[in-house]
Amino acid sequence: MERANVWSSYNQDQIAELEATNALYKHCLDEGKTERECVKVAVRMAKEKGYQDIRDLIKNQTPVKAGDKIYAVCMDKSVSLFQIGKKPLEEGMNILGAHIDSPRIDVKQNPLYESEEFAYLDTHYYGGIKKYQWLTMPLAIHGVVAKTNGEVVDVCIGESEEDPVFAVTDLLPHLAAKQMEQKANAIIEGEKLDVIIGNRPLEGVSEDEKEAVKKNMLAILEERYGMTEEDFVSAELEIVPAGKSRDMGFDRSMVMGYGQDDRVCGFTSLFAMLDVEAGDRTTCCILVDKEEIGSVGATGMHSRFFENAVAEILALMGETADIKVRRALQNSKMLSSDVSAAYDPMFAEAFEKRSSAFFGKGLVFNKFTGSRGKSGSNDANAEYLAQIRKALDTDGVAYQFAELGKVDVGGGGTIAYIMANYGMEVIDSGVAILCMHAPWEIASKADIYEAYKGYKAFLKNM
């Protein structure tokens, strides 16, 4: 079943809206290179649309009613937005769920060391990466330093043109004959993904003084952030590619940027949530952390933070029975919005073409994920797929159905199976991506636009 390339169907007004959507998306992508930064962006935009912090409502015991807009933040790394509908909450919600963490390199808790007059930060990679792709590229440091006096200092260095950048080194080809014989996963070991941060000794120290370069780094950190070496213990610092997302291609039809898995679904879900009008059913957008490492921890989808937020909203409606929470979740309908692998002609052997996602053919649905016989999959019901098709067709959204790679070759997982544990209807949907999990990923502007349209249609038509 062939799907038409959606570019040929657009009129000038739609092209203008597409470009505006993508301009906003790129701005958010550049501003949100970590999960903490994404939450800040989402909360700021939500407040501008009249959303209220659930903590304030709980503190003041403010009753919640139809039309209210509420957000709930979990540890500054996950956020849920709710727009209360006219129907009782126990009849369910229309939910968009995406993750806002991305593969990266994390700084360890005792990271700073010197070797042969180079200062390094010791690291541990996060999520599924091809380690060799992170060598010799400009890198930036984002994150926070939490001090014992209660102060939390934001860190972002490497993004401004005036900022320095950082790097992980590679061996020159003249000396790399043995390295070039290695399998790709052995070209660079995880313990060698340490980042060079300096080479200049502290001014005024004698030539024979030990770790003079490290001391200079500590002096710079103290001057810029008021930070001591001990403060690394309570810091969360993430190493990400430096630089902004860019239009790609002579025709500017694509976006290249860091972290599009899964912020391309996260931000388009957010845009849809903020633009949709209140209706009969409560609408919800979840932007969650830790998907790339199994959705674990207090800010991952396995946590009960979302369930607790629903319970708190019901309590503010005067409904305190646990069964109301269970009914609200079971009666909900959800799009687990995560990226899919786009068909790449350069690696055609990894795909089954009839069941692949293509650039320019709209929002992608994966009825099932998992691998090796659908293991670990959420497999959506046929009746639910029909409802979604009707909702999207009503608003003229372009969409396609696919799976991630050939049987016995591909596979993957999302947060869908976790939410399905509540008994709700869930299916995976998202944007097709080239170079997934690479430092720079590629998406089609048309698919980003159709994702925004599709998420909005889901929220208002289901």
KOLSEFI-333323 format. One record per residue (C-alpha): residue in one letter; x negated, y, z negated. Coordinates in pm, whole numbers, plus 32768, in hexadecimal, padded with zeros to 4 digits. Layout:
# residues N
   r     px     py     pz
   a      X      Y      Z
...
This chain:
# residues 462
   r     px     py     pz
   m   8000   8000   8000
   e   7F4F   8139   807E
   r   7F6E   8287   7FCF
   a   7F46   83CB   8092
   n   7E32   84C2   8043
   v   7EEE   85CE   7F84
   w   7E18   86EF   8004
   s   7ED3   86EE   814E
   s   8023   8721   809F
   y   7FD2   8864   7FE5
   n   804F   89BB   804B
   q   7F92   8AFB   7FF9
   d   804A   8B35   7EB2
   q   7FF5   89D6   7E3D
   i   7E88   8A04   7EA1
   a   7E7F   8B44   7DD3
   e   7F16   8A90   7CA6
   l   7E23   896F   7CD6
   e   7CF8   8A5A   7CD3
   a   7D79   8B13   7BA1
   t   7DAB   89CB   7AE6
   n   7C4C   8959   7B3E
   a   7BB1   8AA7   7ADF
   l   7C50   8A8C   7986
   y   7BE6   8920   7971
   k   7A7A   896E   79C0
   h   7A78   8A85   78BF
   c   7AFC   8998   77B3
   l   7A0A   8887   781E
   d   78E4   8975   77F4
   e   7961   89F6   76A6
   g   79B1   889A   761F
   k   7879   87C3   763F
   t   78B4   8714   74F1
   e   79ED   8694   7447
   r   79D5   87AC   7344
   e   79C3   88B2   7456
   c   7AE9   8814   750C
   v   7BBC   8829   73D1
   k   7B62   8999   73AB
   v   7BCD   89DB   7513
   a   7D13   891B   74E5
   v   7D6C   89C8   739D
   r   7D22   8B21   7428
   m   7DFA   8AE4   755B
   a   7F0E   8A49   7487
   k   7F18   8B72   739A
   e   7F3C   8C59   74C5
   k   8074   8B92   7522
   g   810B   8BAE   73C7
   y   809B   8A66   7328
   q   807D   8A5D   71AC
   d   7F87   899B   70D4
   i   8037   887B   7024
   r   7F69   88C1   6EEB
   d   800D   8A16   6EC8
   l   8167   897D   6EF5
   i   811F   8875   6DEB
   k   808E   8975   6CFA
   n   81BD   8A58   6D1C
   q   82B6   8938   6D3F
   t   833A   89DB   6E7D
   p   845C   8915   6F12
   v   841F   8895   7074
   k   852F   88B7   717B
   a   8565   8889   72F0
   g   8489   896D   73C0
   d   8371   8984   72BF
   k   820C   895D   7339
   i   8115   88B6   724E
   y   7FAB   8845   725C
   a   7EEA   8760   7171
   v   7D6D   874E   7167
   c   7CA7   8627   70DF
   m   7B47   867D   7063
   d   7B1A   877A   7180
   k   7AED   865A   7278
   s   7C50   85F1   72D5
   v   7D90   86B6   7300
   s   7EFF   8666   7339
   l   7FFC   875E   73C1
   f   8176   873A   7397
   q   8299   87FA   7431
   i   83D1   8791   7376
   g   84F8   872A   744E
   k   866D   873A   7415
   k   8697   85C5   73D9
   p   8635   852A   728A
   l   84C2   84DA   727B
   e   850F   8370   7228
   e   8593   834A   738D
   g   842E   836A   7402
   m   833B   8458   74AB
   n   82A2   8484   7603
   i   812F   846C   75B8
   l   7FF7   84C1   767F
   g   7EBB   842F   75E5
   a   7D56   8469   765B
   h   7BFE   845B   75BF
   i   7B11   8581   75AB
   d   79CD   84D2   754F
   s   78D9   847F   7668
   p   7797   83B6   768D
   r   766D   847A   760F
   i   7533   846B   7538
   d   7551   84AB   73C2
   v   7440   8531   72DC
   k   73EF   844C   71B8
   q   73F8   84BB   704A
   n   727D   84BA   7019
   p   721D   8520   717A
   l   7106   8622   717F
   y   6FA6   85A1   71B7
   e   6E63   85FB   7268
   s   6D8F   851E   7348
   e   6C53   859A   73F7
   e   6CC1   8702   73C9
   f   6E1A   86CD   745C
   a   6F43   8704   7378
   y   7065   8610   73AD
   l   71C4   85CC   7336
   d   7206   8459   72FE
   t   7351   83EE   739A
   h   7456   82DC   73BF
   y   752E   82D1   74F6
   y   76A9   82D6   74D8
   g   778D   820C   75BB
   g   7745   8147   76F6
   i   7633   81F6   77BA
   k   752C   819C   78B9
   k   7409   8214   77E7
   y   7325   8262   790E
   q   741E   8366   798F
   w   73CD   8447   7867
   l   725B   846C   78B4
   t   71BD   85B4   7930
   m   72FE   867F   7937
   p   733C   87C7   787E
   l   73EC   877C   7736
   a   74A4   8854   7638
   i   74E3   8822   74C5
   h   7645   8855   743E
   g   76D1   8810   72E7
   v   76E1   887D   717E
   v   75FD   888D   704F
   a   76B2   8868   6F03
   k   75F3   88F7   6DDA
   t   7613   889F   6C6D
   n   7696   89FD   6C1F
   g   77CC   89B0   6CF0
   e   7761   8A75   6E22
   v   778E   89CE   6F75
   v   76B8   8A60   708A
   d   7714   8A33   71F8
   v   75F4   89D7   72DE
   c   75F3   8A0A   7456
   i   74A8   8A36   7506
   g   7456   89F4   7672
   e   7591   8A7B   7719
   s   753C   8BEC   7740
   e   744B   8C4D   7855
   e   7372   8CEA   7748
   d   736A   8BAA   7679
   p   7259   8AA4   7688
   v   72BB   8942   76ED
   f   723A   87EF   767D
   a   71DE   86A8   772A
   v   7196   8536   7711
   t   705C   84E5   77D8
   d   701F   83D8   78DC
   l   6EE3   8331   795E
   l   6E51   83B9   7AA0
   p   6E68   82CC   7BCD
   h   6CEC   82BC   7BEA
   l   6CDF   8200   7A9E
   a   6E31   8155   7AA9
   a   6DF0   8016   7B72
   k   6E48   7F38   7A48
   q   6F72   8010   79E7
   m   6FFF   7FFD   7B49
   e   7008   7E81   7B2F
   q   70F3   7E90   7A03
   k   7269   7E5B   7A0E
   a   732C   7F9F   7A00
   n   7392   7F69   7896
   a   7224   7F43   7832
   i   718F   806E   78E9
   i   71AB   8138   77AA
   e   71EF   80B1   764E
   g   72EA   8158   756A
   e   71DA   81B0   746E
   k   7121   8270   757E
   l   7241   835C   75C9
   d   71A2   8457   74DD
   v   71BC   85C2   7542
   i   7090   86AC   755B
   i   70DC   87F2   74A8
   g   6F87   889D   7495
   n   6E0F   889B   74C7
   r   6D93   89DC   7423
   p   6CF6   89D5   72C6
   l   6D64   8AC3   71B7
   e   6CB0   8C0D   71D8
   g   6B97   8C48   70E0
   v   6B56   8ADD   707F
   s   69FF   8A43   709E
   e   69B0   8956   71BE
   d   698A   882A   70D9
   e   6AD3   885C   701E
   k   6BBE   8735   704D
   e   6D12   8750   70F8
   a   6CE4   88BF   714F
   v   6DD7   889F   7275
   k   6EE1   8802   7198
   k   6EAF   891B   709E
   n   6EE6   8A17   71B5
   m   702E   896B   7211
   l   709F   897E   70A7
   a   7045   8AEF   709B
   i   7117   8B2E   71D2
   l   723E   8A6B   7145
   e   7225   8B29   6FFD
   e   7221   8C77   70B3
   r   733D   8C27   71A3
   y   7424   8B4F   70D1
   g   73A7   8B6F   6F6C
   m   7365   89FA   6F84
   t   7269   8921   6ECA
   e   71F1   87C6   6F29
   e   72CB   8734   6E16
   d   73FF   87CA   6EC1
   f   73DD   86D1   6FE0
   v   746D   85D0   6EEF
   s   75C0   867E   6EF7
   a   75B7   86F0   7061
   e   7672   866F   7191
   l   75A6   86D0   72C3
   e   75F8   864F   741E
   i   7513   8656   754E
   v   75D3   869D   768F
   p   7576   870C   77F1
   a   7532   8881   77FE
   g   75F2   8956   78F4
   k   774E   899D   7974
   s   783B   88CD   7A44
   r   7839   892A   7BB4
   d   7909   8910   7CED
   m   787D   87FA   7DC7
   g   787A   87D7   7F41
   f   7877   88D3   805D
   d   79F3   88D5   803E
   r   79E9   8900   7EC2
   s   7ADD   87DC   7EA8
   m   7A38   8739   7D79
   v   79BE   878E   7C1C
   m   7870   8715   7B96
   g   7843   8734   7A20
   y   77E2   868B   78DC
   g   78E3   85D3   7809
   q   79FE   85B0   7905
   d   7A36   8459   786B
   d   7B1C   84A4   77C8
   r   7B3E   861A   77AC
   v   7BD3   862A   7908
   c   7D03   8575   7878
   g   7CE8   8625   7728
   f   7CF6   8786   77B2
   t   7DFB   8741   78BE
   s   7ED2   869D   77AF
   l   7EA0   87D2   76D7
   f   7F00   88BA   77F6
   a   803C   87F0   7835
   m   8096   87EB   76C4
   l   806F   8963   76A0
   d   8135   89AC   77DE
   v   8260   88C5   77AD
   e   839F   8950   771A
   a   8445   88B3   75E9
   g   8542   87AA   764A
   d   8613   8695   75B4
   r   84EE   85B8   7550
   t   83C5   8628   7481
   t   828B   8648   7553
   c   812F   8600   74D3
   c   7FC6   8618   7543
   i   7EB3   8559   748D
   l   7D43   85B0   74CA
   v   7C78   84AD   7411
   d   7B0F   8459   73BC
   k   7A3A   831C   73C1
   e   7AD9   8268   74EC
   e   7983   822F   7587
   i   7917   815B   745D
   g   7A59   809D   741C
   s   7B45   81A9   7390
   v   7AC0   8163   7233
   g   7A9D   8244   7102
   a   7B7A   834D   7068
   t   7B8F   8419   71AA
   g   7BBF   82F3   7298
   m   7D0F   826C   730B
   h   7CF5   8141   7220
   s   7D17   823D   7104
   r   7E71   8290   707C
   f   7E47   840A   70A0
   f   7F4A   841D   71B8
   e   8041   8341   70FD
   n   800E   8418   6FC8
   a   8053   8556   708F
   v   819B   84C3   710B
   a   81F6   8466   6FA6
   e   81A9   85C7   6F2D
   i   8285   8662   703B
   l   83A3   8579   6FE1
   a   8377   85D5   6E73
   l   8394   8747   6ECE
   m   84DB   86E8   6F7A
   g   8555   864C   6E35
   e   8518   84E7   6EB1
   t   8431   842D   6DC4
   a   848B   82C1   6E0A
   d   836B   81F7   6E9C
   i   845B   814E   6F8E
   k   8490   82A0   7038
   v   831D   82B4   7088
   r   831C   8153   7112
   r   844C   819A   71EC
   a   83B7   82E0   726D
   l   827E   8229   72DD
   q   8328   80F3   7366
   n   8420   81BE   7431
   s   8311   8298   74CB
   k   8291   828B   762F
   m   8125   82D3   7676
   l   8028   830E   7788
   s   7ED1   829F   7711
   s   7E1C   8399   77E9
   d   7CBF   8324   7842
   v   7BEF   832F   797E
   s   7BDD   821B   7A7F
   a   7AC0   81B8   7B66
   a   7ADC   8258   7CBC
   y   7A8D   8184   7DEE
   d   7925   81CD   7E55
   p   78C9   8162   7FBA
   m   7759   8155   7F53
   f   77AD   803D   7E5E
   a   78D4   7F9D   7F10
   e   786E   7E42   7E9B
   a   78DF   7E95   7D37
   f   7A46   7EE9   7D9E
   e   7B75   7E35   7E23
   k   7BE7   7F3D   7F17
   r   7D5E   7EF9   7F0F
   s   7D5F   7F27   7D94
   s   7C75   8050   7D7D
   a   7CAC   81BD   7D27
   f   7C4E   82BC   7E30
   f   7BF6   842C   7E28
   g   7D0C   8512   7E9B
   k   7E27   841A   7E69
   g   7EA6   8492   7D1A
   l   7ECB   8421   7BB3
   v   7E59   82BA   7B7A
   f   7F1F   81B7   7AB6
   n   7E86   8077   7A34
   k   7F97   7F7E   79D4
   f   7E8F   7EBA   791A
   t   7D28   7EEE   78AF
   g   7C47   7DF9   77F7
   s   7B5D   7D0A   78AA
   r   7B27   7B9A   78FA
   g   7C92   7B30   790B
   k   7D1E   7C77   787C
   s   7C76   7C35   772D
   g   7CA5   7D59   763E
   s   7DAE   7DF2   771E
   n   7EF0   7EAD   76F3
   d   7FCD   7E2C   780D
   a   80F0   7F1D   7844
   n   8254   7EA4   787D
   a   82E5   7EAF   79DD
   e   8419   7F69   7963
   y   833F   807A   78D1
   l   8280   809F   7A18
   a   83C8   80D5   7ACE
   q   842A   81E8   79D9
   i   82DC   8295   7A0D
   r   82F7   827F   7B88
   k   844C   8327   7B75
   a   83CC   843B   7A8D
   l   82A7   848D   7B73
   d   836D   8470   7CB6
   t   8468   856A   7C29
   d   8356   8673   7C1E
   g   82A1   860C   7D5D
   v   8164   8591   7CB0
   a   8067   84CB   7D7C
   y   7FFA   838C   7CCD
   q   7F56   823C   7D11
   f   7F2A   80ED   7C62
   a   7DD6   804B   7C35
   e   7CF7   7F6F   7B61
   l   7B92   7FA8   7AF1
   g   7AB9   7EDD   7BE0
   k   7ACB   7D7B   7C60
   v   7B4E   7C5D   7B8E
   d   7A25   7BC3   7AD2
   v   795A   7CFE   7B1C
   g   7A09   7E27   7A7F
   g   7ADE   7E7D   7957
   g   7AFC   7F71   783B
   g   7BCE   7FDF   7718
   t   7C86   8112   769A
   i   7D5A   8174   756E
   a   7E91   80DA   760F
   y   7E85   7F8C   755A
   i   7E64   803C   740A
   m   7F9F   810A   743B
   a   8054   7FDC   74CA
   n   802C   7F3D   7372
   y   8146   8022   72FF
   g   822A   7F7E   73FF
   m   823E   80B2   74DB
   e   8232   80AE   7658
   v   80D2   8106   76CE
   i   801E   810B   781B
   d   7EC5   8186   7880
   s   7EB3   82AF   796A
   g   7DA8   83A6   79CD
   v   7CC5   843E   7AD1
   a   7BE0   8378   7BB5
   i   7A71   83C5   7B70
   l   792D   8387   7C2D
   c   77EF   8346   7B61
   m   78B3   82FA   7A23
   h   77DE   830D   78E5
   a   76C1   83B8   79A0
   p   7648   8508   7918
   w   76FB   85B0   7A3A
   e   7847   851F   7AB0
   i   791A   8579   7BE1
   a   7A93   85A9   7C03
   s   7B7A   8620   7D18
   k   7C1E   8771   7CE3
   a   7D5C   86E8   7D7F
   d   7D68   85C8   7C86
   i   7D2D   86B6   7B62
   y   7E52   8788   7BDC
   e   7F32   8657   7C0D
   a   7ED5   85DB   7AB1
   y   7F4A   8724   7A1B
   k   808D   8710   7AE4
   g   80BF   85A2   7A8C
   y   808B   85D3   7917
   k   817F   86F5   7917
   a   8280   8624   79D7
   f   8259   8509   78DB
   l   8291   85ED   77B2
   k   83CF   8689   7839
   n   846D   8570   7907
   m   8448   8438   7831
